[in-house]
Amino acid sequence: MIHMSHVHDASSCKEPPQTVSGILRQLGPGLIIAGSIVGSGELIATTALGAEAGFVFLWLIIIGCLIKVFVQIEFGRFSITTGRTTLEGLNEVPGPRKRVNWICWFWLVFTVVALIQLGGIIGGVGQALTIQQPLTTAGAEMNARQDAQIRLQVAESIRDRFTDTEMIEQKRYDIEREYADAAIQAQIHQETDEKSCADALIWAAIVTIISILLLVTGGYRMVQNISTFLVAIFTFVTIYTVLFMQLLPEWHVTWAELIDGMSFRIPEGKGLTIALAAFGIIGVGATELIQYPYWCLEKGYAKWTGSRDDSAAWEHRAKGWIRVLQWDAWCSMVVYTFATVAFYLLGAAILGRTGLDPDGDQMIRTLCQMYVPVFGESAKAVFLFGAFAVLYSTFFVSTASHSLVCADALRVFGLIDDKESTRQRWVRLFCIGLPFLFLGSFAYFQAPKQLVLAGGFMGALMLPLLGTAALFFRYRRCDTRLTPGRIWDAGLWISCAGLYVAGGYAFYTKVIEEVMK
């Protein structure tokens, strides 16, 4: 059972590691957060952005991954040195308050949307399992029909793009043969009556129940190990796919496309809505920034540092464990940045060029096409395993994280007492109740991509508030003995400025402009 203690007596203090190998053995919270990130943001929102806008937003993807790490570390520094949670810290930020302060109230609204968003994740898991193993005749028929439709669309795109280009005759013949065969298959399956298919919902329900059992009986190490294993495998496969794709003349990414992607321009109306939503999700989004300190507390960084006092021993431990925290955050950033860029390039190179949109009940099947040029007939099996890995990792980690945060929120809002036994009981109840909420969200909306992007948009609005909190932690709650240098402060201000720009632009384009219409 996941749990977290705020009690830090002298006996729980632990000397921080001094060697690189020792530091690496103490990493963990960032890898858990990476398990949550490489899913909703990378696999769905990032590829959807590439599919709609092409390569032009590559710069935004990279900045979105890099810019938030300073705020993430500042949040972690606050929890390590004070032993308090994110919501406790947010509640200390000056401003209007009614029981709790203004940021906590906005967090409540944001969290409601974020929780509904996870219906899109469990829906994606259900779709992946349905494609691999349909449970009904209607599910099998739907698989055949949609496979044929997508195969024809891809074949048409390749045929149209390469008919007039110079290529060897065998290659031209292969393209024409694939187009003709795809057209025949699409015609055959077009005659099949469309029937409603509940397979994805049934699979989602099965996975939900299994997840509840694992969460209630598991612990921190189990969450860390599962998320790390699943994300590592699919990240490697995706990066390999992008590299191998460069050997294929019909799909490789050109230098001109990469240069255009790094031109720092925003083409009007082209993928802008998805770009804003993606920026709120990719990298360490608003949800992960809030949840990260909880996993730092769960890991033990604050407990090993001990309660803050004036001793040199405490200063030594605090500096040592903050250094471990920084390694943890930056190492996880490298992992999810490579994964994010790889997913975006695949989305732009394959889905963007073929006009495929990962939406509705064809989301997973459409995303699968990104791996076909490299893995051929094996692509479906490779992708379905990977999609299940990252989406389930996101669902599993997010459920555990939201359970910790929501139980703490009840305490901060004054709805439950401060007893650890009370908090643990509510964590357990949320581990049971939240997965059913996610399942109900998917059953009602049946639109995984829209759910994920809605959560991303709310996340973009939340980012400036978190930037404000990070500056408050740095200049009002940071122990003077742990004050970072000017270079770090410059990075933090740049990071916060980026969060303000993203949130302000999202608010203007989606709220102000709608009101003015």
Phi, psi and omega in degrees: 000126179293139180208168183207130182246139177262002183271120184234091178269173185298327183292340182270353181295148184214135180292136180287152179291149182251343181257160180298317180296322178294320178296315182300326180290342181260004176287158180172306181304318180295325178291325175296314179297322177299324177297329176281324184290311184285076183187269182297316182285303188287306188288327186255297186294317183293315179292326177296322177295315177297322180295322184273322188251354183074216187271355194295337183259020179301320180299321181292322179297314182293314179297321180300329178279322187278325197285338188267355186294325180298318177294320179302313181292323179296321175297317179295321179300318179300314183290321181296317187274341180249339184075010182258159183275172179300312183295325174298319178293315179300325182290346179270348181295131182300151178143179181303145179212146173220096189076305171233174185274179189296324181293321179295324178292319177293323177302321181298315178295314179302318183293324178301314179293320181297322179292319177296324180304324183293348170298328177293328180288311180293332174294320177296321176299315179298320178296317180299316180289327178294319179296320181287319184213086177296146184262342183229167176297320178300322179295318178295319178295320178297318177303312182296317182294313183287326174301316181295318180297314181291320179300320179293319180297318178294316181297320178297319181296313180297317182298316182292325184281335189241005179296320186262006180263159179281128176202164180294151185299325180296320179294318178297320179295318179299319180294315180295321179293319178296320180295315181296317180294320179295322179296321179295313181298319179296322179293321180297312186279347177292335181279351179286131179296133177283127179236150178296143183232121181257011185300316181298321180292321179296314178297319179299321179294319179297314180296323179300313181295317178298319181297319179300316180297318180294319182292320183288328184260351186267199182204187183302311184298323179295317178298315180298314184293317181297311183295318181296314182296311184295315182292320182300317182297308186287329176298316178298315181298319182292315178296320176300319180298316180297317181294316181291329180300334180293345178273354183257115186298330182279351184231345190298151179271128183273162176297324179297321179291321177294319178296318177297323180292337180255024184273358177057040177243156179238098179295130186297127174076357184259095177073012186295318180298314179294324180299316179296317179295319180297320180298327179287341185254314188299156184062212178275099180281184182301318180299314182291325177300320179288320186280334186305312179300330179296321178286332173294319176294319180295321178297321178120005183304314181291319180298319181288333177287321180090166179296139185294133175214187185268006185283154175291331179296317179296318179301318180297313181295317182298314179297321180295315182284333172293323176297319175299318178302316181295317175302316182300314183291315183290322178296317179294326178298319179299318181298306186283340176290314177300317180296317183295313179298319179298313179298319181295315179297321177296316180298318181288318185287321184261300185289319181296321182285332181264353180077016180279140180239117180287087187221159173057215184282000177254012185303304183294318180297322178292315179299330180301331183296341180295338185257353183296316182302330182266315187260353176059229182296337180277355186301319184299313181295317180298311184291319183297321175297314181295316180298316177299319183299307186284323180290318179292324177300316177299313181299314183293310182293318181296322178297313179297318182293313180296328179295317177298313184291316183294322177296320178293325180298322178301323179289315182295323178282358177078023182268341176224166181279179185271004183293138180297323180296323178295315181297316180297324178297319179288326174301316180298318180295321178292324177299333179271317187281320184298317178302325177291327174296316179298317180297317179296324178297315178295318181298326183279315187271324181052037181217079185304315185295317181296323178296316181294317181291327176298317176296323178294321179295315178296325177297321178297322178292330182282336187302315180299325178295321178290326175297319176299316179296321180298318178294324177296315178299318184293315189258351180237343183235358182276128176300133184300335179286344183249012183299125179286171182278181183294325180297317178297316180299321178297317178297321179295317179294320177297317178300313181295322178299319177298321178294321178295317180297314181297312181293318180295318180293321177297317180296318182294311186288329185257343183244301183298313182296325178294322179293324183283345181291000000 
